[in-house]
Amino acid sequence: MTKVVGLTGGIGSGKTTVAQIFKSLGIPVYNADEEAKLLMQNSAAIQQELINLLGEDCYINGQLNRSYVASKVFTNPRLLEKINAIVHPKVATHFEQWCSNQNAPYVIKEVAILFETNTQHHFDFIITVTAPIDTRIQRVMDRDHKSKKEVMSIMNNQLPDSDKINQSNFVIFNEKITDLKAKSVLIHNEIINNLKNN
């Protein structure tokens, strides 16, 4: 059975950059958020369930209407939970199929809301990436062209970093991009050594 390492962190923390470093070390990475978007776009079953939940406007000409969906969940966390309940089980099934095709000492599953969905027990190790709040807000505003209010709303739907850190095996403090590779390599080596000894 392939060992699975969870990689998480709040929006703007730099977890995707860390994922790329692990990829460069030969570790397969599954981006759960990207796969969820693809399934929301391509799965007829998910499309129908989302239309039942949110109305016909959540798809335009077969394309997911992201801004409409975002506006619906912006002020309604319960609705977000219902969407997650539709999408996440199908992502989990897709991930299991993907895992069975990998040939590496371990794989990484990049998940933005790992603890929020109470799936931490599915992982052999968990890495949390964190960065100062102001840095994260600025990164997301620059990257996604969102307002500070929009970024803060997303952050408010995610657990505080302190809660994630307390439940993680490894923590990467992403203050300088130049330190990321060295920190990631150290964790990679520690995981490999742990797998050899167990």
N, C-alpha and C positions, 0 to 999 in steps of 0.2 A: 504494500500500500504506500503510495507516494506521500511523503510528509508535506504538509501545507503550512506555509507561513503567511499570516495575515499582515497586510501593510495598510495602516490607516493614519488618519490625521485630519484635522479640520480643514475647511476650504482655505486655500492659499498657503498651506503649511509647507508645500514642496514635495508631497508624497509621490507625485508622478515623476518628478526629477529623480528621486531616489529609486523608483521602479526602473527607470532607464539605466541607472548604474548597475542594478542587479542583472538586468538583461545583458549588459556588456560583460558581465561575469559568467554568462552562460546559463543563467537561471530563467526558466520560462515564467512569464508574468501574465496573469489574467486580470484585466481591468473590468471589474464587475459593473461599474457605472456605464462604461462604453458598451458593454454587452447588453445591459438593460435597455439602453437607448436603441440598439439594433433590434432587440426583440420587440420593443414597443412599436417600432417602425414596421417590422416584417412578419410578426406573428398575428395571424387572423384572430386567434382565440383571445390574445391580449387586447387587440384593437376593439373587439366586440365588448369585452368586459369594461374597458375604459369608456367607451361610448355609453354603455349602460349607466356608468357611474357619473360621468361628467357632461354627457350630452354630445350631440353630433358635431359640435364646433371643435372638439378636441382633435379632429383630423380634417385637413383641407386637401381635397384631391388625393387622398390616400397618404398624405404626409402629416406626421404628428405636428400639431400646432403648439409648439413649446411655450410660446408667450401666453397663450390662453390657459394652458395647464398650470404654468407658473403663477398666473394671476389668481387662479382658483385656490391653490394651496398656500399662497402668500400669507393669508390671514386665517387659514384653517388647517391646523396640524392634524386633526382627525382625518381629514380628506387625504392628506399625505400618507398617513398610516394605511388607509384603505388601498391607495395606489400601490404602496409597497407590498401589501398582502397579495395583490394580483401578480405583480412582476417578480418579486424575489424568489418564490418557489420555482419558477421557470428558469431563472438565472442559475439557481442552485443545481438543477438538473443538467443544464447546459455545461456548468463548470465540472460536474462529475464526468461527463462524456469527454470534455477537453482534457481533464487530468489523466484519463486512461490512455491517452495518446502521447503523453509526455515521457521522456526518458532522461531524468535528471535526479540528483540527490534529493532535491526538494523543489517545490514550485511556490510562487508568490501569488496570492490573491489580493489585489488592491481594492479595498472597500472603504468608501468615505464614511459610511455609517455602520461600522462593524459592531461597536458596542451598543449603539442605539437600537439595533435590530436583535440584540441579545444573542448573537451568533459566536461569541468569543470561544465557546467550548468546542467549536468545530476545527480549531487550529492547534497545531503543535507548538507554535511560537507566534508571538504577536510583536510587531514593530510599530511604534507610534512616532510619527514625525511631527514636530511642533516648532513654532516660531513665534516671536512677539506679535501680539494682537495687531498693533499699528502696522507692522510690516505686512501681515497677512491681508489686512483690509486694503492697503495700497496696491499690493500685487493683484488682487482680484479686480479692483477698480480699473487698473491699467490693462489687465488681460481681457476681461469680459465687458469692459465699458459699462459697468454697473455703478449706480450711486452708492454712497456710503450706507444709506438707509437699506438698500436692497441687500448689500453684503452682510450687514448686521442682522437682517432678518434670517438669512441662511444660517449664519453662525448661531443664532438663538435656537434653531432647530437641531443643533448638534451639541453633544455633550461637551462640557468644559474640558480642556486639555488635562487638567489635574486628575479628573476621573479616569481618563484614558491611560495616563501615565501609570497610575496605581495598579492597573490591571495588565500592564504590558511586560513582556520579557526584555525588550530592548527599546530605548528611546533615542531618537536622533534630534538634537536641538539644531535647527536649520537657521543659523544666524549668518554664516558666511558660506556661500555656494562652494568656495574652494575647499572647505572642510568636509563637504558631503561625501566625496568619493572615499576618503580615508576612513571615515566613520562607517560607511556602508561595507567596505572591504573587511574591516574588523569584525562586524556582525556576521558577515558571510562566513568568515573563517571560524568563528565561534560556533555557528550552527553546524557547519561541516564536521568540526571536532566532536560536537555533541552527538551527532548522528553516528559517527564512527564508534563512539564509546558506549552506545546503547543498542 
